[in-house]
Amino acid sequence: MPDAQKIGETEHFWYKLQPEGVYIDSQCDNKAFGYMDGRLVLSEDCGHTWPHSLDFPEAHNLTFSCILKNGNVVFATPAKIYVSTDNLRTYEQITVKDVDGSDYLPHTPKDPGNPGWYFHTIPGVNTFDVHGTEMLIWGNYCNVVGGAAPVNIYYSTDGGQTVKIAYKFGQSPYTHDDGSPGGGEEGIALGDPDNPLCCRHVHTVAYNPTEDAFYTCTGDHDKPEGYECHWLRGTYDAAADSWDWRVIVSDRMNSRYKAGGISFVDGDLYWISDSNCREPYDRGIFRCAPADIARPEAHTLLFNPGVESGNMIIEDNVILASHCAPASPMACGFIVSLDGGQTWAQHDLKELGRRSPCRFHAKNSEGWFRVDLRSEWVDFAEVLFIKPKSP
C-alpha cells in the first residue's frame, strides 16, 4: 500500500488515498465527515483540517453517513441511526417511522455482535433535489456480513431529523436471523410478512427529475420461490407523505437487471450490470429511456468491461465505475469515460491491493470524487480520492 495522500495518476485521472489516522466516510462540497480514535470528526476544507469533533465510542462501527446541504450529518452504526445538526457539538438518536407512522424498531438479534446492517448502502449519492427540497433516500445493502436485516428503503425530507420507511420488502426464507453474518433459513423472520416481493438487499435508489420518479434495483439470487433481482419505480406524494411503488421487471441474476449505479442524464437512464453466477453473462453499461427499461431491445450498450460491477457515478460528463475484485482479473479496477460515454478506458490501480471500489461520492469543491475501497466486495478497508483530467 502506498503512503497516505501520495498522488498517482493514469492517463485519465489523478488518485490519492485518504490522510493517515482518519477514515473519511462521506463528503459534500467543502465538508467531509469521518472518524478516528473513538471520535467523529468534521472538516470544512475538504479534509485538510478537522476543527469539529465529538466522542463516539462506536465510531469504528459506522456503516452509513451522509452530509446534507444544510450541514446536518446523518450517520449510523449497524442498527442505530443518528443526526447532528450543529457541526458535531451534539447528536441525537433517530427513531425511524414506519409507513403507518408508528415507531420502527430493529429486531433483537440472536447474536448481539451481528445485529444486521439496517442502514448500510453501496451508492455514495443518496440525496436529490425534489421540487426544491433536498430528499435523503437510500436502501440498505445487507445480509452479507454483520448479521441478517430486513430490507427497506428509507427517506427524509427534513434534513435527516426524521427518517421514515418508503418501502418494506417481504420476508425472505433465506435471510432469517440465525446469528450468522448473512442470515439463513432458520431463526427470526425479518421483513414485511404481507409483501410477497423478496430480495437479499437493495443495490441503489435514484431520482429522475424529468419524470419526478424514483427507481431502485435489488439483488441477488434466483430462488425456487422466484427472482431476487427487481427494478421498482416509485412516486412520492409530498402533500400526503405517501409512496406508490410498482415493480417494473424481475429477472435472473445473470441478466443486466442485476445491476447498480442507476443515474439519470437529460432524462435518460444509465446503469451498470452486476450480472454473475452462470454464463452467458449479460454485462455492460447501458442507457435507455426510462419507459424502455423492461425492453432490452431498446437498450444501448455503451461499454462492456467484461466483469460484473454494481457501482457507477456520472457527473459533469464523467462516468466513473469499478470492477468487483473477486470476479476481476484486475486487482483494483476502474472504468472511466471523460466524454459522456463516447470513449472508454480501464485502469488497474494494483498498488492499492485487491479492492472493490464502491460508494462513489459526488466531487467535492476541489474536484475529487470520494470512493470506498472494500476488501472482497463489502468489508471496509480504505478510502480513495479520484480527480478526472480534462478530456
C-alpha positions in Angstrom: 0.0 0.0 0.0 1.4 3.4 -0.9 1.9 6.2 1.6 -1.3 8.0 2.5 -2.1 11.0 0.3 0.5 10.1 -2.2 -0.8 11.1 -5.6 -0.7 8.8 -8.5 -2.1 9.2 -12.0 -3.4 7.5 -15.1 -4.0 9.0 -18.5 -7.5 9.9 -17.3 -7.3 10.8 -13.6 -5.2 11.5 -10.6 -5.8 9.5 -7.4 -4.7 9.6 -3.7 -5.5 7.8 -0.5 -7.2 9.4 2.5 -4.9 11.1 5.1 -3.4 8.8 7.8 -5.4 8.5 11.0 -8.8 9.4 9.7 -11.4 7.4 7.8 -13.3 9.9 5.7 -16.7 8.3 5.4 -18.6 10.9 3.3 -18.2 14.4 1.7 -20.4 17.2 0.4 -18.9 20.3 -1.3 -16.2 21.6 1.1 -17.3 19.4 4.0 -16.0 15.9 4.9 -17.2 13.6 7.7 -15.2 10.7 9.3 -13.9 9.1 12.4 -10.7 8.5 14.3 -9.8 7.1 17.7 -13.3 6.8 19.0 -14.3 10.2 17.8 -16.4 11.6 14.9 -14.7 14.4 13.0 -16.0 17.1 10.6 -14.0 19.2 8.2 -14.9 22.4 6.4 -12.0 22.4 4.0 -12.2 19.1 2.2 -10.4 17.1 4.9 -7.3 19.3 5.3 -8.2 20.2 8.9 -10.7 18.7 11.3 -11.9 21.5 13.7 -15.1 19.8 14.8 -15.1 16.5 16.7 -17.2 14.5 19.1 -16.6 11.5 21.3 -18.4 8.5 20.0 -17.2 5.1 21.2 -18.9 3.2 18.4 -17.2 5.3 15.7 -15.3 2.3 14.3 -18.7 0.6 13.7 -20.1 3.3 11.4 -21.8 1.7 8.3 -23.5 4.7 6.8 -23.2 8.5 6.7 -24.4 11.4 4.7 -23.8 15.2 4.8 -26.8 17.2 3.7 -26.6 20.6 2.0 -27.9 22.3 5.2 -24.9 20.9 7.1 -26.7 18.2 9.0 -24.9 14.9 9.3 -26.8 11.6 9.4 -24.8 8.6 10.4 -25.4 5.1 11.5 -24.0 2.0 13.2 -25.4 -1.3 12.0 -28.8 -1.0 13.7 -28.9 2.6 15.1 -29.1 5.9 13.3 -28.2 9.4 14.4 -28.2 13.0 13.3 -26.1 16.0 14.3 -27.5 19.5 13.4 -24.7 21.6 15.0 -21.4 20.6 13.4 -20.9 17.7 15.9 -21.3 19.6 19.0 -24.2 17.2 19.8 -26.1 14.4 18.2 -29.4 12.6 18.7 -30.5 9.1 18.0 -33.3 8.9 15.5 -36.3 6.6 15.9 -37.3 5.6 12.4 -41.0 5.9 11.5 -42.8 3.0 9.8 -45.1 3.5 6.8 -48.1 3.8 9.1 -46.4 6.4 11.3 -45.6 4.1 14.2 -42.0 3.6 15.6 -40.0 1.2 13.6 -37.6 -0.6 15.9 -34.8 -3.0 15.0 -35.3 -6.6 16.0 -33.5 -8.2 18.9 -30.6 -10.1 17.2 -29.8 -13.7 18.1 -26.2 -12.6 18.2 -25.6 -9.1 19.6 -22.4 -9.0 17.6 -24.4 -9.5 14.4 -27.4 -7.0 14.7 -27.9 -6.6 11.0 -26.8 -3.8 8.6 -30.1 -1.8 8.7 -28.7 1.4 7.2 -25.6 0.5 5.2 -25.7 1.3 1.5 -23.5 0.9 -1.6 -24.1 4.2 -3.6 -22.4 7.4 -2.4 -25.1 9.6 -3.9 -28.1 9.5 -1.5 -29.7 13.0 -1.7 -31.7 14.6 -4.5 -33.4 17.9 -5.1 -37.1 17.1 -5.3 -39.1 20.2 -6.1 -36.7 22.4 -4.2 -36.4 20.1 -1.1 -33.4 18.0 -0.5 -34.5 14.4 0.0 -32.3 11.8 1.6 -33.3 8.4 0.3 -31.5 5.0 0.3 -31.9 1.3 0.6 -29.9 -1.0 2.8 -27.3 -3.3 1.3 -27.4 -6.1 3.9 -27.5 -9.9 4.6 -23.8 -10.4 3.5 -21.9 -9.6 6.7 -22.9 -8.1 10.1 -26.0 -10.3 10.6 -29.4 -10.6 9.0 -31.6 -7.5 8.5 -34.9 -6.6 6.9 -34.6 -4.9 3.5 -36.1 -1.4 3.4 -36.0 1.9 1.5 -35.6 4.9 3.9 -36.1 8.6 3.3 -36.1 12.0 5.0 -37.4 15.3 3.8 -36.4 17.5 6.8 -32.6 17.3 6.8 -32.4 13.9 8.4 -34.1 14.9 11.6 -36.9 12.5 10.8 -36.3 9.2 8.9 -39.2 7.2 7.6 -39.7 4.0 5.6 -40.7 4.4 2.0 -40.9 0.7 1.2 -40.6 -2.6 3.0 -39.6 -5.8 1.2 -41.0 -9.1 2.2 -39.7 -11.9 4.5 -37.2 -13.9 2.5 -36.9 -17.5 3.8 -33.1 -17.3 3.1 -32.3 -14.3 5.3 -33.8 -15.2 8.7 -31.7 -14.1 11.7 -29.9 -17.3 12.7 -27.0 -15.5 14.3 -24.7 -15.9 11.2 -23.2 -12.9 9.3 -25.6 -13.3 6.3 -28.6 -15.0 7.8 -30.1 -18.4 6.9 -33.2 -20.5 6.6 -33.6 -20.8 10.4 -34.3 -18.2 13.1 -36.2 -14.9 13.2 -38.1 -14.0 10.0 -37.4 -10.4 9.0 -39.3 -8.0 6.7 -42.9 -7.3 5.8 -45.0 -10.5 6.2 -47.7 -9.1 3.9 -45.3 -8.3 1.0 -44.5 -11.3 -1.3 -41.7 -9.4 -3.0 -38.4 -10.6 -1.5 -34.8 -9.8 -2.1 -31.4 -10.1 -0.4 -30.7 -6.3 -0.4 -31.0 -3.0 -2.2 -28.3 -2.0 -4.7 -29.3 1.6 -5.4 -32.0 4.2 -5.3 -32.0 7.2 -7.7 -34.3 10.0 -8.7 -35.3 11.2 -12.2 -36.4 14.8 -12.1 -37.7 14.6 -15.6 -40.4 12.1 -14.5 -40.5 13.1 -10.9 -40.0 9.4 -10.1 -37.6 7.2 -8.1 -36.0 4.0 -9.3 -34.5 1.2 -7.3 -32.9 -2.2 -8.1 -32.2 -5.1 -5.9 -30.3 -8.4 -5.7 -29.2 -11.1 -5.8 -30.3 -14.7 -6.4 -32.5 -17.0 -8.3 -34.6 -18.9 -5.8 -37.2 -21.6 -6.2 -39.7 -19.0 -4.9 -38.7 -16.5 -7.6 -36.1 -14.0 -8.6 -34.5 -11.5 -6.2 -33.3 -9.0 -8.9 -36.1 -6.5 -9.2 -36.5 -3.0 -10.6 -39.1 -0.8 -8.9 -40.4 2.7 -9.9 -41.8 4.9 -7.1 -43.6 8.2 -6.9 -43.9 10.4 -3.8 -46.9 12.5 -2.8 -45.4 15.2 -0.6 -48.8 16.6 0.5 -49.9 13.1 1.7 -46.4 12.0 2.6 -47.2 8.7 0.8 -45.5 6.5 -1.7 -46.6 4.4 -4.7 -44.2 1.7 -5.8 -44.6 -0.6 -8.8 -42.4 -3.5 -10.0 -41.1 -2.8 -13.5 -39.2 -6.0 -14.1 -37.8 -9.0 -12.3 -35.1 -11.2 -13.9 -32.3 -13.7 -13.4 -29.0 -12.9 -11.6 -27.0 -13.4 -14.8 -29.1 -10.7 -16.6 -28.5 -6.9 -17.0 -31.2 -6.4 -14.4 -28.9 -7.5 -11.6 -27.4 -4.0 -11.6 -26.4 -0.8 -9.8 -25.2 2.7 -10.4 -28.6 4.0 -11.6 -28.1 7.5 -12.9 -30.1 10.0 -15.0 -28.7 12.4 -17.5 -31.0 14.6 -19.5 -33.9 12.3 -18.7 -32.0 9.1 -20.0 -31.4 6.2 -17.6 -27.9 4.8 -17.2 -26.9 1.7 -15.2 -24.1 -0.9 -14.9 -24.7 -4.7 -14.9 -23.7 -6.8 -11.9 -24.6 -10.0 -13.9 -22.9 -13.1 -12.5 -23.4 -16.8 -11.4 -23.7 -18.6 -14.8 -22.9 -17.9 -18.4 -24.0 -16.4 -20.7 -23.5 -13.1 -18.8 -25.5 -10.0 -19.8 -22.9 -7.4 -18.8 -22.1 -3.8 -19.5 -23.0 -0.1 -19.1 -26.4 0.6 -20.6 -28.6 3.5 -21.5 -32.3 3.8 -22.4 -35.4 5.9 -22.0 -36.9 5.1 -18.6 -40.1 3.8 -20.2 -38.0 1.2 -22.0 -36.3 -0.4 -19.0 -38.3 -3.6 -19.4 -37.5 -3.7 -23.2 -33.9 -5.0 -23.7 -34.1 -4.5 -27.4 -34.4 -0.7 -26.7 -31.3 -0.5 -24.6 -28.0 0.9 -25.9 -24.8 -0.9 -24.7 -22.3 1.8 -24.2 -19.4 -0.3 -22.9 -18.8 -3.9 -21.7 -15.9 -4.1 -19.2 -16.2 -7.9 -19.2 -16.7 -8.2 -15.5 -19.5 -7.7 -13.0 -20.0 -4.4 -11.3 -22.7 -2.6 -9.5 -21.1 0.8 -8.8 -21.1 3.9 -11.0 -21.4 7.6 -10.8 -22.0 10.2 -13.6 -21.1 13.9 -13.0 -20.1 16.7 -15.4 -19.9 14.3 -18.4 -17.6 12.0 -16.5 -18.6 8.3 -16.0 -16.7 6.5 -13.3 -17.3 2.9 -12.4 -15.4 -0.1 -11.0 -14.7 -3.8 -11.1 -15.9 -6.3 -8.4 -12.5 -7.6 -7.3 -13.4 -11.2 -6.6 -14.6 -11.6 -10.2 -12.0 -9.4 -11.9 -8.6 -10.1 -13.4 -7.6 -6.6 -12.1 -6.6 -6.1 -8.5 -8.4 -2.7 -8.2 -10.2 -2.0 -11.5 -11.7 1.3 -12.6 -13.8 2.1 -15.7 -13.8 5.7 -16.9 -15.2 7.8 -19.7 -14.5 11.6 -19.8 -16.8 12.4 -22.7 -20.2 11.0 -21.5 -19.7 7.5 -22.8 -18.2 8.1 -26.3 -14.8 6.7 -25.4 -13.8 4.4 -22.6 -10.7 3.2 -20.7 -10.0 0.8 -17.8 -7.2 1.1 -15.3 -5.9 -1.3 -12.7 -4.5 0.5 -9.6 -2.9 -2.7 -8.5 -0.6 -1.0 -6.0 -3.7 -0.5 -3.8 -4.1 -4.2 -3.4 -7.1 -6.4 -4.3 -10.0 -4.0 -3.7 -13.6 -3.5 -4.8 -14.4 0.3 -5.2 -17.9 1.4 -4.2 -19.8 4.4 -2.6 -18.8 6.9 -5.3 -19.5 10.3 -3.8 -20.0 13.4 -6.0 -17.0 15.6 -6.4 -16.1 17.9 -3.5 -15.3 21.6 -4.0 -11.8 20.7 -5.0 -12.9 18.4 -7.8 -12.2 15.0 -6.1 -14.6 12.0 -6.2 -14.6 10.0 -3.0 -14.6 6.2 -3.2 -14.7 3.4 -0.7 -12.1 0.6 -1.3 -13.5 -2.6 0.1 -11.7 -5.9 0.6 -13.5 -8.8 -1.1 -16.6 -6.7 -2.1 -18.1 -5.4 1.2 -15.6 -5.3 4.1 -14.4 -1.8 4.8 -10.7 -1.1 4.0 -9.5 2.3 2.7 -10.8 5.5 1.1 -9.6 6.7 -2.3 -10.0 10.1 -4.0 -10.1 10.5 -7.8 -9.9 13.7 -9.8 -10.7 13.4 -13.5 -8.4 15.1 -16.1 -9.7 17.2 -18.9 -10.9 15.1 -21.8 
